[in-house]
Structures are given as C-alpha cells and as structure tokens.
C-alpha cells in the first residue's frame, strides 16, 4: 500500500475485525473500550476516526480494565496513545498527529484538575481514596462522581 494513502475507516474497521477476532469491534456513536464485554466501540463518522480507533484498540490489547486513582486513568490514556502511535499506526499505515493526541489528553488532564480542585479554597487536593480528595491547603475533604461522561459533581465530606 502506498504510504500516502490511508485506508478508509470502514476498511480499517474490517481489517481490525479480521486481525483481532478475540475482540468484538463494532460501530458506535462514541469511541470506547469495554473490558467487561471485550468490545471496542468505534465511531466511523468522527474526525480522526482512524487514530481514535487504534487508540481504543490499544486499550484492549494492553488489557486496560479499570483504575483506582484518577491519575491512573491519565496514565492508561497515555499508554494507549503510545501503543497506537508506535505499534498499530505504522502497521496500518496511519499517521496520528501529536495535536490529536495532546488535545485528547488535555481533556483528561482538565478532568483530573477539576476533580482535584478544592471546592472551598480552590487549591489542589490529593486523592486519598477512590473518588475522594483532601485539600493540602485547608484540609477540606470531598467526594466526586465518576464524571467522565457527565457533569462533575463534588460533595463535601466535612464542613470547615
């Protein structure tokens, strides 16, 4: 295949399905990996669909199945992008731009920053339990919701 010609997402989807029969690879309206069902969900109509398809497949190939600390999610995302760029993209003759990767990782970094910001004094807190943070400046503790696909909520666990 000519290096300047990228496969269409539909042909990439068929190729991924053939190359990785251990996973269910299906079309969806969002990109995501379900470890529970061993399913890679791909949105063929989205911008940068090939890059995100390889990224989600990388989660599957790396065995990503969950995280306890929020910072671990950022690491899982970075690892999946690294695998997509260094292993899968060259194999499928796809170029993944650093801008695409960094823009996507920024959403996770912003998510982490919002969760770790103290609702009382706005300083940065530290996660001490799953979905619980404590402020290093004022000592306030709060719990956060999952908030990966919905609005962030922070609930105080103690009053000042």
C-alpha positions in Angstrom: 0.0 0.0 0.0 1.3 3.5 -0.8 2.4 5.3 2.4 0.4 8.4 1.4 -2.9 6.6 1.1 -4.7 6.0 4.3 -7.4 3.3 4.4 -11.0 4.5 4.9 -12.3 3.9 8.4 -14.7 1.3 7.0 -11.9 -0.8 5.5 -9.8 -0.2 8.7 -12.8 -1.5 10.8 -13.0 -4.6 8.7 -9.2 -5.1 8.9 -9.2 -4.7 12.7 -12.1 -7.2 13.0 -10.1 -9.7 10.9 -6.8 -9.1 12.7 -8.2 -9.2 16.2 -11.0 -11.8 16.4 -10.6 -12.1 20.2 -12.3 -8.7 20.5 -15.7 -7.6 19.3 -15.1 -4.4 17.2 -18.3 -2.5 16.4 -19.5 0.8 15.2 -21.0 3.2 17.7 -21.6 7.0 18.2 -18.6 7.3 20.6 -15.2 5.7 20.9 -14.7 3.5 23.9 -13.3 0.2 25.2 -15.4 -2.1 27.3 -13.3 -4.6 29.2 -16.4 -6.3 30.5 -17.7 -7.2 27.1 -14.3 -7.2 25.3 -15.7 -4.7 22.8 -14.0 -1.8 21.0 -16.6 0.8 20.0 -15.6 2.9 17.0 -17.4 6.0 15.5 -16.5 5.8 11.8 -18.1 9.3 11.2 -16.0 11.2 13.7 -13.0 13.3 12.9 -9.7 11.4 13.3 -11.6 8.2 13.4 -8.6 6.1 12.4 -6.5 7.5 15.2 -9.2 7.0 17.8 -10.0 3.5 16.5 -6.3 2.5 17.0 -6.3 4.2 20.4 -9.3 2.2 21.7 -7.9 -1.0 20.2 -4.7 -0.3 22.2 -6.7 -0.2 25.4 -7.9 -3.7 24.5 -4.5 -5.0 23.5 -2.9 -3.6 26.7 -5.5 -5.2 28.9 -6.9 -2.0 30.3 -9.8 -2.8 32.6 -10.1 -0.1 35.2 -8.4 2.2 37.6 -8.5 3.1 41.3 -6.8 6.5 41.3 -7.8 9.2 38.8 -4.2 9.8 37.8 -4.1 6.2 36.7 -6.7 6.9 34.1 -4.5 9.6 32.6 -1.6 7.0 32.5 -3.9 4.5 30.8 -4.8 7.0 28.2 -1.2 8.0 27.6 -0.2 4.3 27.3 -2.9 3.6 24.8 -1.8 6.6 22.7 1.8 5.5 22.9 0.9 1.9 21.7 -1.4 3.3 19.0 1.4 5.5 17.7 4.4 3.2 18.0 2.8 -0.2 17.2 -0.5 0.0 15.4 -0.3 3.1 13.3 2.9 2.0 11.4 1.3 -1.4 10.8 -1.8 0.1 9.3 0.0 3.0 7.5 -1.8 5.6 9.6 -0.4 8.9 10.9 -1.6 10.0 14.3 -0.8 13.7 14.9 0.7 14.9 18.1 -2.0 17.6 18.1 -4.7 14.9 18.1 -3.0 13.1 21.0 -2.4 16.2 23.1 -5.8 17.6 22.5 -7.3 14.3 23.7 -5.0 14.0 26.7 -5.8 17.6 27.6 -9.4 16.6 28.2 -8.2 14.0 30.8 -5.8 16.5 32.4 -8.6 19.1 32.6 -10.9 16.4 34.1 -8.3 15.5 36.7 -7.6 19.1 37.5 -11.3 19.9 38.0 -11.8 16.8 40.3 -8.7 17.7 42.4 -9.6 21.4 42.9 -10.9 22.1 46.4 -14.5 23.3 46.4 -13.7 25.5 49.4 -10.4 27.3 48.7 -9.7 26.3 45.0 -6.2 24.8 45.9 -5.2 21.5 44.5 -6.1 18.4 46.6 -4.8 14.9 46.7 -6.8 11.8 46.1 -6.7 9.6 49.2 -9.4 7.0 48.3 -11.3 6.1 45.2 -13.4 9.2 44.3 -12.3 11.1 47.5 -9.9 14.0 47.8 -8.4 16.1 50.6 -7.1 19.6 50.2 -3.5 20.1 51.0 -4.1 23.8 51.8 -7.2 23.9 54.0 -7.8 20.2 54.9 -11.3 20.1 53.3 -12.4 16.6 52.1 -14.7 15.9 49.2 -16.1 13.1 47.1 -16.5 13.2 43.4 -18.8 11.4 41.0 -17.5 9.4 38.0 -18.0 12.4 35.7 -16.2 11.0 32.6 -19.4 11.2 30.6 -21.5 13.6 32.7 -21.0 16.9 34.6 -18.6 16.9 37.5 -20.1 17.0 41.0 -18.1 17.4 44.2 -19.7 16.6 47.6 -18.3 17.8 50.8 -17.5 15.1 53.4 -16.8 17.6 56.2 -17.5 21.2 57.0 -14.8 23.7 57.8 
